[in-house]
Amino acid sequence: MADGEPTRSAQHEQRALRVSMAVSVALSVVALVWGLAAGSQVILLDGVYAILGLGLSWLSLHASRLSAAGPTPRFPFGRESLVPLVVGVQGLALLGTLVYAAVEAIRVILDGGSDVAAGGLAAYGVVSGLACLAGYGYLVRRGPRSDLIRAEAAVWLAGAVTSLVIAVGGVVALLLGRTAWRGAEAYADSVLVLVSCVMLARLPVRMLRQAASELLESAPEPAVQQLIRDVVERVRAAEGLPEPVLRTSKVGHKLYVEVGFLVPPGRWDVADEDRVRRTLRDGLAALPYEPWSVVEVTTDPELVL
């Protein structure tokens, strides 16, 4: 691949992010207009959430373009770190939104609640929920191996959960209005905000943990490590090599693999080492990442990676 030329997977990733941005624009406008018309705090929160998602989609698209551009003289190892960095920003922004919404909901409850049309809540929840589920399903199908698309899909899933809570809460408020608990309707909107915040709290925490893990160059998830070990073991067995020293990490789309073999003196030359490198490279190419492998075959224990 030439420098600056995106791979097919990067093109699919960017196309999916553009679609996500377009749908976010439509949903944010609907939510803000509906929320202002209905005087609903939770619908306005959903609109702000959609606007936040729009900005984060743009950030993800920009990060995808830069990371797909490959190495440059200034960034000889590429800019894959942008991917976990953007995921972390998404998590931090979502967490901040939830904290603000929860504080504001508590304030409204302490002030005696607010009057909201329960029917409008239920109708909005159904419409928004179906749209968010459609967006989530589209992204999951388009990029199951892309960290950026997975983060984007998580935001859409969170929106679907919020919409479901709104719909259920609207129905409950309608039922309460026909009972002796009619006064509880005033608190339905704020309670729904708090329930949504609690249900979504794990999502930004998980996104922040994943971003920090990759930025600190930790080992990839166990399933990916096992795939790498299987490839290395096949190479080791085919070449009659001893057990290697293996180090792996994953940053964005890039998978870093360092393998060190300690061999007896006088039995290996550069051509043999190149053969091992090519075999390992070909084996790692089947993985759904961009492998960056380093192979060391040495007779000196101090030089093993």
N, C-alpha and C positions, 0 to 999 in steps of 0.2 A: 504494500500500500504506500503510495506517495505521501510525503508530508503534507498535511492540510486537507487530504482527501478522506472524508468520513467513510467508515465501513458501512456495509448494508445494515448491520444491527444498529449502528448509530443513527442512520437515516430513519429507520423504523421508530427508534426512540424519540427523535425530534418531531416526527410526524404525529406521534401519539400525544406528545406534550402540547403541540399546537392545537390539536382537537380539544384537549383538556382546557386550554386557555379560552377557546371560543365558547365552550359550554359554561365555563365559570362566569364569563361576562353576562350571558343571558340569565343565569340563576341569580347572580348578585343584584341585577336590576329588578328582577321579579321579587326577590326577598325584601329589598329596601322599600319598594313601592308598597308591597303588601303589608310589611311591618308598620310603616307610617300610617297607612290607611286604617289598619286594625288597632293601632296603638299597642302593639305587642313587643315586649322586650325580647322574648326568645326568638321571634322571627327576625327582628333587627340584628340580633346576635348571629343568626344564620347568614344574614346578608353580609355582615362584616367578615364573617368566616369565609364566605365565598370570595370577597374582595381580597382577603389575605391569601386565599388559595390561588387567585389570579396572579398576584405578585410573585408568589413562590413558584408558580408554573413558569413564569418568564425567567426567573432565576435558574430554574432547573434546565430550561432550554438553552440558556447561555452557557451554563456549565457543561452541558452535553456537547455543544459545538466546540468549546475550547479543549475538552478532554479528548474528543475525537480527532482533533487536529494533529495529534502525535507530538513527538519530540521536536524541539526548536533549539537554535543555538543558545538561547537564554534559559530554556527549560529542557535540558538534554534527556531527562527521564520522563518527559511529558508532564501533563497537569492533571493527572488522575485524582490527586488529593482534593480537587474541587468538588468531586462527587460526594464524598462523606462530609465535606464542609457544608455543602448546600443542604444535605439531609439534616445536619445539625441545626442549621439556621431555621429550617422548616419546623423541626421539633421545638426549638426555643420560641419561635413566633407563636406556635399553637399553644404552648404552655402558658405564655404570657396572656394570650387571649382568654384562655379558660380561667386563669386567676382573676383577671379583671371582671369577667362576666359573673363569676361566683361572688365577688365582693359587692358588685352592683346589685345582684339579686338579693343578697342579705339585707342591703340597705332598703330596698323596696319593701321587703317583708316587714322590717322593723317600722317602716312608715305606714303600715296598714294595708299593703297590697295595692293592686291596680286593677281597674275594670278592663277586661278584654273579651272580645266576641269569641266564645268557645267554638262555635261552628267554623269561624275563619281559621282558628288554630288547627282544627282537625283537617280541613280541606287543604291548607298549605302543607301540612305534614305529609299527606298522601302524595301530592304533586311533587314536592321536593324530594321525598324519599325515593320515588320511582326514578326520577332523573339522576339522583346520586348513585343508585344501584346500577343504572345503565352505564354511567361513567366508570364506575368501579369495574364492572364486568368487561368493558371495552379495554381498559388499561391492563387488566390481568391477562387477557388474551394476547395483547400486543407485546408485552415485554416481561414475562415471568422471571427473566434472569437479569433484568436491569434494576440496579439499586435506585436510580432516579425515578423510574416508573413505579417501582414498588412503593416508594415513599409517596409519590403522587396518588397512587391507588389507595394508600392508607388514609390520606386526607379525604378522598371521596367516600370511603367506607365510614369514616367518622361522621361525615355529613349525613350519610344514610341513617346511622344510628340516632343522630340528633333529630332528624325528621321523624323517625319512628316514635321517639319519645314525645315529640310535639303532637303527632296524630293521636296517640293513646291518651295523652294528657287532655287534649281537646275533647275527646269523647267522654272522659271521666268528668271534666268540668260541665259538659252538657247534662250528664246524669245527675251531678250534684245540684244543678240549678232546679231540678224537679223534686228535690227532697228538702228536709228540714236543715240540711247543711248548705243552704244556698249561699251563705256568707263566705264559704270557703273558696268560692270561684275567684275572688279577688287575689288569692295567693297562688292560683294554679300556674300562672305565667312564670313567676319567679321560682316556684318549686321545680318546674320543668327545666329551667336554666341550671339549677343546682344539680338535678339528676343527670342532665347531659354532661355537665362538667366532671362529675364523679365517674361516669361511664367512659369518658374519653381520656381521663387523666393518664392511663397507662400508655397510650399511644405516643405522646411526645416524649415520655421518659424512655420508652424503648428506642425511639429514633435517636435521641441524644446519646444513649448508651452505644448504639451501633456506630454512630459517627465518631465518638471518642475512641472506640476500639480500633477502627480502621486508621484514624489519624495517628494513633500510637503504634501502628504497624503490628497489631496482634495477629495471632494465627487465624486463618479463616475458620468458618464453621466446621464442625466435625465431619459432616458429609463431604465437604470439599476436600478436607485433609485426607479422607479415606480414598477418594478418587486419585489424588496425587500419589499416595503410598502405593496404590495398585499399579500405577504406571511405572514408578521407580522400581518396584519389586520385579516387574516383568523385564525391565532393562537389566537389573542386577542378575537375575537368573540366566538370561540369555548370554550375558558376557562373562559369567563366572566371577562376578565381583563380590567382595565382602559386604557386610551390612554397612550402609552409609550413614553419615551424619546428614540429617535432613532438616532444613529450616524453610518455613513458608509464611507468607503474609499476603493479604489481599487489600488493595486500595482501589476503590472504584471498580472499573472493569478489568484492571490489571492484576494478574496473579504472579507473585514473585516466588520462585522456587530455587533454592540453593542446595546442591547435593555435593557432598564430599566423600570420596572413596580413598581409603588407605590401602595401598597395594604393595606387594613385595618388590624389591629393587630388580631392575634388569628385565622385566617382563612386559612393560607397557611403554609405548612411544606416543608421539603427538597424533599420529594417524589413528591409533587405537582410541585415544581420548576423544578425537573428533567424531569417531563412529558412535561412541557412547552419547555424545552431545546431540548428534542428529537423531538417534533413536529416541532419546528422551524428548527432544523437541517435537518430533512427529507424534509421540504418544500424548503429550500435553495439548497438542493442537485440537484434539477431539473434545476438550473441555469447553464449556460455554463462557470462557473468559479469554483475555489476551495474555498468554503466558510470557514471562520474562525469566528465563532460566539461566543459571550459572552452574557449571559442572566442574569440579576439581578432582583430578586423579593424581595422587601424590604418594611418594614413599616416605615423606617426613611427617610424623604425627603432629608437629607444631604448625604445619601448614594446612591441616584439615580445617575446613570452614568452621 
